[in-house]
Amino acid sequence: MLIIGVFELDRALTFDRKLSNAVASAVDLVGREKDVSANLADVFEATEQILEPFPLTTVAVDMAVVQVNDAKEPEIVWSRRYDPGKKTKLSEGWTTAKFQSEIDVPDELLQPAEFIIVGRSVATHFPTFSTYFKSLTDISKFELSEVFFAKGRQVPCPEYNGNCATALSGS
């Protein structure tokens, strides 16, 4: 029983570490570019490679660029969600209200007029042996989530389909 518990803990920690690496890599790749309009889907698909051999059906990766307003609140410039386990993998991401309710941006990043790249990965991990020992452990799944923040390296707001140009012009 102890060996099985150690095995399950190791798998959960490995999956969590892979989620961290996946979203950190995606945020870093977006931060390196001036414009991700043509290759954002490729950035998201790279996360699939990082997450192997774990199943992707319960994984989602959110990516956004937010601009901090004068009240030091983040507002969405652009956002996309990647669900590798769904038929339509790339979809609309956060709204400003949803982002503000789900993501706690550190105060030191909330400087008016600044842009922040935000990535989040969420997943549910189902331990291999949970069904066999449910009556003993009462653990059937682990909810995992990782959030990363970055600044653009070449430009303050990595472009996606013209959204940054609109934000920078103040419209």
Residue frames relative to the residue before (quaternion, step in Angstrom):
aa qw qx qy qz dx dy dz
M 1.0000 0.0000 0.0000 0.0000 0.00 0.00 0.00
L 0.6479 0.5194 -0.3094 0.4634 3.58 0.99 -0.85
I 0.6442 0.5218 -0.3208 0.4582 3.58 0.97 -0.83
I 0.6457 0.5053 -0.3190 0.4753 3.58 0.98 -0.80
G 0.6392 0.5280 -0.3197 0.4588 3.59 1.00 -0.80
V 0.6494 0.4976 -0.3082 0.4855 3.58 0.97 -0.83
F 0.6249 0.5357 -0.3285 0.4633 3.59 0.99 -0.83
E 0.6878 0.4816 -0.2836 0.4633 3.60 0.84 -0.97
L 0.6425 0.5160 -0.3217 0.4663 3.59 0.97 -0.81
D 0.6426 0.5229 -0.3149 0.4631 3.57 0.97 -0.84
R 0.6612 0.4983 -0.3091 0.4679 3.61 0.92 -0.87
A 0.6595 0.5027 -0.3146 0.4619 3.60 0.93 -0.86
L 0.6703 0.4875 -0.2990 0.4730 3.60 0.94 -0.84
T 0.6313 0.5209 -0.3284 0.4715 3.59 1.04 -0.74
F 0.6511 0.5028 -0.3135 0.4744 3.59 0.94 -0.86
D 0.6437 0.5168 -0.3185 0.4660 3.60 0.96 -0.85
R 0.6530 0.5047 -0.3093 0.4724 3.59 0.96 -0.86
K 0.6513 0.5029 -0.3167 0.4719 3.61 0.98 -0.78
L 0.6114 0.5324 -0.3475 0.4711 3.61 1.06 -0.70
S 0.6402 0.5231 -0.3161 0.4654 3.58 0.97 -0.88
N 0.6783 0.4913 -0.2893 0.4635 3.57 0.86 -0.97
A 0.6464 0.5392 -0.3231 0.4325 3.58 0.97 -0.83
V 0.7301 0.4142 -0.2583 0.4782 3.58 0.73 -0.98
A 0.6157 0.5335 -0.3532 0.4599 3.62 1.03 -0.65
S 0.6526 0.5077 -0.3094 0.4697 3.58 0.98 -0.81
A 0.6504 0.5166 -0.3148 0.4594 3.58 0.95 -0.87
V 0.6536 0.5006 -0.3106 0.4751 3.60 0.92 -0.89
D 0.6550 0.5150 -0.3086 0.4589 3.58 0.95 -0.88
L 0.6605 0.5069 -0.3108 0.4585 3.60 0.92 -0.87
V 0.6479 0.4929 -0.3209 0.4840 3.61 0.97 -0.78
G 0.6646 0.5306 -0.2983 0.4333 3.58 0.96 -0.86
R 0.6511 0.5307 -0.3060 0.4481 3.59 1.17 -0.52
E 0.7009 0.4963 -0.2513 0.4464 3.58 1.18 -0.53
K 0.4528 -0.6410 0.5414 0.3015 3.55 -1.30 0.43
D 0.7945 0.0463 0.0301 0.6048 3.54 1.08 -0.83
V 0.1199 -0.8131 0.5680 0.0429 3.60 -0.73 1.07
S 0.2908 0.7959 -0.4906 0.2029 3.59 1.25 0.24
A 0.7530 0.4073 -0.2138 0.4706 3.58 0.89 -0.93
N 0.8221 0.2804 -0.1250 0.4795 3.60 1.06 -0.57
L 0.3346 0.7518 -0.5155 0.2389 3.63 1.12 0.32
A 0.6219 0.5355 -0.3465 0.4544 3.61 1.00 -0.74
D 0.6369 0.5206 -0.3253 0.4665 3.60 1.05 -0.72
V 0.6128 0.5374 -0.3428 0.4672 3.58 1.04 -0.76
F 0.6766 0.4834 -0.2917 0.4727 3.56 0.89 -0.91
E 0.6549 0.5144 -0.3239 0.4491 3.61 0.95 -0.79
A 0.5804 0.5722 -0.3759 0.4409 3.59 1.14 -0.51
T 0.5975 0.5637 -0.3715 0.4327 3.59 1.10 -0.58
E 0.5812 0.5788 -0.3730 0.4336 3.59 1.12 -0.59
Q 0.6567 0.5138 -0.3112 0.4560 3.56 0.96 -0.86
I 0.6436 0.5220 -0.3177 0.4608 3.58 1.01 -0.80
L 0.7182 0.4808 -0.2522 0.4351 3.58 0.97 -0.86
E 0.4786 0.6643 -0.4562 0.3487 3.62 1.18 -0.20
P 0.6325 -0.1251 -0.7622 -0.0576 1.72 -2.10 1.34
F 0.3951 0.7412 -0.4716 0.2684 3.62 1.19 0.28
P 0.5474 -0.6199 0.4400 0.3500 3.61 -1.07 0.66
L 0.3651 -0.7642 0.5029 0.1726 3.55 -1.02 0.86
T 0.4492 0.7378 -0.4272 0.2670 3.59 1.26 -0.14
T 0.7558 0.3459 -0.2129 0.5136 3.62 1.11 -0.48
V 0.5525 0.6259 -0.3745 0.4034 3.59 1.30 0.18
A 0.0452 0.7518 -0.6578 0.0024 3.55 -1.21 0.65
V 0.1377 -0.7676 0.6216 0.0742 3.55 -1.11 0.76
D 0.1529 -0.7752 0.6101 0.0584 3.55 -0.84 1.06
M 0.0336 -0.7802 0.6247 -0.0005 3.57 -1.05 0.82
A 0.0939 0.7982 -0.5889 0.0851 3.55 -0.96 0.87
V 0.1962 -0.6782 0.6779 0.2048 3.47 -1.40 0.27
V 0.0844 -0.7889 0.6083 0.0211 3.54 -0.84 1.03
Q 0.2240 -0.7286 0.6261 0.1642 3.53 -1.25 0.50
V 0.3864 -0.7240 0.5279 0.2188 3.55 -0.92 0.95
N 0.3131 -0.7601 0.5409 0.1781 3.58 -0.79 1.03
D 0.7334 -0.4314 0.2941 0.4354 3.60 -1.31 0.05
A 0.6604 0.4823 -0.2988 0.4920 3.60 1.21 -0.49
K 0.4563 -0.7106 0.4093 0.3454 3.59 1.37 0.20
E 0.4737 0.6124 -0.4707 0.4232 3.53 0.98 1.00
P 0.4297 -0.7036 0.4952 0.2741 3.61 -0.91 0.83
E 0.0961 -0.7658 0.6345 0.0415 3.56 -1.07 0.86
I 0.5074 -0.6721 0.4544 0.2904 3.58 -0.92 0.94
V 0.2211 -0.7213 0.6425 0.1341 3.56 -1.03 0.92
W 0.7366 -0.2021 0.1181 0.6345 3.56 1.00 -0.92
S 0.0110 -0.7946 0.6064 -0.0270 3.54 -1.18 0.62
R 0.0059 -0.7805 0.6251 -0.0096 3.55 -1.09 0.80
R 0.2303 -0.7461 0.6118 0.1267 3.54 -1.24 0.61
Y 0.1612 -0.7768 0.6061 0.0565 3.54 -1.01 0.92
D 0.0291 -0.7827 0.6204 -0.0412 3.54 -0.71 1.21
P 0.2172 -0.8294 0.4955 0.1392 3.62 0.04 1.20
G 0.6676 0.5081 -0.3107 0.4468 3.61 1.15 -0.38
K 0.6439 0.5150 -0.3218 0.4654 3.59 1.28 -0.04
K 0.6378 -0.5346 0.3954 0.3887 3.55 -1.27 0.45
T 0.7343 0.2403 -0.1503 0.6168 3.59 0.95 -0.91
K 0.2373 -0.8433 0.4698 0.1088 3.53 -0.07 1.33
L 0.7721 0.3108 -0.1561 0.5320 3.60 0.93 -0.89
S 0.0890 0.8039 -0.5784 0.1064 3.57 -0.72 1.08
E 0.7027 -0.4070 0.3480 0.4685 3.54 -1.34 0.01
G 0.3462 -0.7483 0.5337 0.1882 3.55 -1.09 0.71
W 0.8371 -0.1737 0.1597 0.4936 3.51 -1.12 -0.79
T 0.3107 -0.6222 0.6657 0.2705 3.49 -1.39 0.35
T 0.6701 -0.4812 0.3487 0.4448 3.61 -1.19 0.26
A 0.6685 0.5054 -0.3108 0.4484 3.60 0.88 -0.91
K 0.6694 0.4888 -0.3046 0.4693 3.59 0.91 -0.87
F 0.6297 0.5309 -0.3328 0.4592 3.58 0.97 -0.83
Q 0.6873 0.4922 -0.2910 0.4479 3.58 0.82 -0.99
S 0.6834 0.4748 -0.2945 0.4699 3.60 1.08 -0.60
E 0.7470 0.4241 -0.2163 0.4641 3.61 1.12 -0.61
I 0.7853 0.3012 -0.1427 0.5217 3.60 1.02 -0.74
D 0.2207 -0.7597 0.6029 0.1031 3.53 -0.88 1.05
V 0.1689 -0.7992 0.5728 0.0688 3.57 -0.25 1.27
P 0.4954 -0.6618 0.4655 0.3161 3.62 -0.81 0.94
D 0.6003 -0.6146 0.3900 0.3314 3.57 -0.99 0.90
E 0.6540 0.5375 -0.3260 0.4209 3.60 0.97 -0.80
L 0.6552 0.4905 -0.3172 0.4791 3.61 1.21 -0.30
L 0.6369 0.5653 -0.3182 0.4166 3.58 1.21 -0.45
Q 0.2066 0.7620 -0.5723 0.2218 3.55 0.35 1.33
P 0.5349 -0.6653 0.4070 0.3250 3.63 -0.66 1.07
A 0.8347 0.1851 -0.2148 0.4721 3.52 -1.13 0.98
E 0.5368 0.6188 -0.4104 0.4006 3.63 1.22 -0.03
F 0.3198 -0.7161 0.5890 0.1948 3.53 -1.25 0.57
I 0.0874 -0.7780 0.6213 0.0312 3.57 -1.10 0.77
I 0.2770 -0.7140 0.6181 0.1774 3.56 -1.02 0.87
V 0.0561 -0.8075 0.5869 -0.0164 3.56 -0.77 1.06
G 0.0172 -0.7843 0.6201 -0.0069 3.54 -0.95 0.93
R 0.0140 -0.7860 0.6181 -0.0056 3.54 -1.07 0.76
S 0.1110 -0.7529 0.6432 0.0846 3.52 -1.08 0.79
V 0.0487 -0.7735 0.6318 0.0145 3.54 -1.06 0.82
A 0.0912 0.7904 -0.5994 0.0881 3.55 -1.07 0.74
T 0.2740 -0.6991 0.6280 0.2045 3.49 -1.34 0.35
H 0.1588 -0.7811 0.5997 0.0710 3.55 -0.83 1.04
F 0.1632 -0.7743 0.6078 0.0664 3.54 -0.81 1.09
P 0.3753 -0.7398 0.5051 0.2380 3.62 -0.42 1.15
T 0.6158 -0.6021 0.3864 0.3302 3.53 -1.06 0.88
F 0.8011 0.3082 -0.1384 0.4940 3.57 0.83 -0.97
S 0.3481 0.7811 -0.4751 0.2074 3.62 1.21 0.13
T 0.6525 0.5235 -0.3311 0.4366 3.60 0.97 -0.72
Y 0.6626 0.5167 -0.3064 0.4472 3.58 1.10 -0.64
F 0.8009 0.2741 -0.1184 0.5190 3.56 1.08 -0.74
K 0.2456 0.8109 -0.5023 0.1725 3.58 1.21 0.40
S 0.6630 0.5062 -0.3185 0.4503 3.60 0.95 -0.77
L 0.6969 0.4573 -0.2719 0.4809 3.60 1.15 -0.52
T 0.8022 0.3343 -0.1503 0.4713 3.59 0.88 -0.92
D 0.1977 -0.8002 0.5279 0.2046 3.59 1.09 -0.74
I 0.5541 0.5468 -0.4167 0.4694 3.58 1.17 0.56
S 0.0265 -0.8253 0.5639 -0.0090 3.55 -0.51 1.15
K 0.8066 -0.0042 0.0034 0.5910 3.61 1.22 -0.35
F 0.2605 -0.7202 0.6200 0.1708 3.52 -1.38 0.37
E 0.2520 -0.7344 0.6085 0.1640 3.58 -0.93 0.89
L 0.0795 -0.8123 0.5778 -0.0088 3.56 -0.69 1.14
S 0.0678 0.7905 -0.6048 0.0690 3.57 -1.05 0.78
E 0.0375 -0.7812 0.6231 -0.0094 3.56 -1.03 0.86
V 0.0836 -0.7848 0.6133 0.0325 3.59 -1.02 0.83
F 0.0352 -0.7879 0.6149 -0.0009 3.55 -1.01 0.89
F 0.1908 -0.7627 0.6123 0.0835 3.55 -1.20 0.73
A 0.0644 0.7843 -0.6154 0.0451 3.57 -1.14 0.67
K 0.3548 -0.6698 0.5993 0.2574 3.51 -1.39 0.15
G 0.5644 -0.5837 0.4540 0.3669 3.55 -1.18 0.54
R 0.3958 -0.7365 0.5006 0.2244 3.57 -1.00 0.78
Q 0.7661 0.3381 -0.1888 0.5130 3.58 0.87 -0.95
V 0.7786 0.0674 -0.0112 0.6238 3.55 1.12 -0.75
P 0.5860 -0.6035 0.3892 0.3753 3.62 -1.06 0.53
C 0.7905 0.1752 -0.0736 0.5822 3.57 1.13 -0.72
P 0.2777 -0.7595 0.5609 0.1772 3.63 -0.31 1.17
E 0.4401 -0.7502 0.4461 0.2108 3.54 -0.62 1.23
Y 0.0528 0.7486 -0.6609 0.0049 3.53 -1.22 0.67
N 0.8483 -0.1730 0.0572 0.4972 3.56 -0.49 1.28
G 0.7403 -0.4649 0.2294 0.4281 3.59 0.90 0.93
N 0.4587 0.7202 -0.4357 0.2847 3.61 1.21 -0.01
C 0.6584 0.5069 -0.3232 0.4529 3.61 0.99 -0.72
A 0.6074 0.5554 -0.3579 0.4410 3.59 1.02 -0.73
T 0.6431 0.5112 -0.3105 0.4782 3.57 1.05 -0.80
A 0.6698 0.4985 -0.2987 0.4623 3.60 0.91 -0.89
L 0.6804 0.4964 -0.2909 0.4539 3.58 0.95 -0.86
S 0.6795 0.4745 -0.3015 0.4714 3.59 1.09 -0.61
G 0.4957 -0.6944 0.4014 0.3330 3.57 1.32 -0.14
S 0.4555 0.6922 -0.4525 0.3295 3.62 1.20 0.25
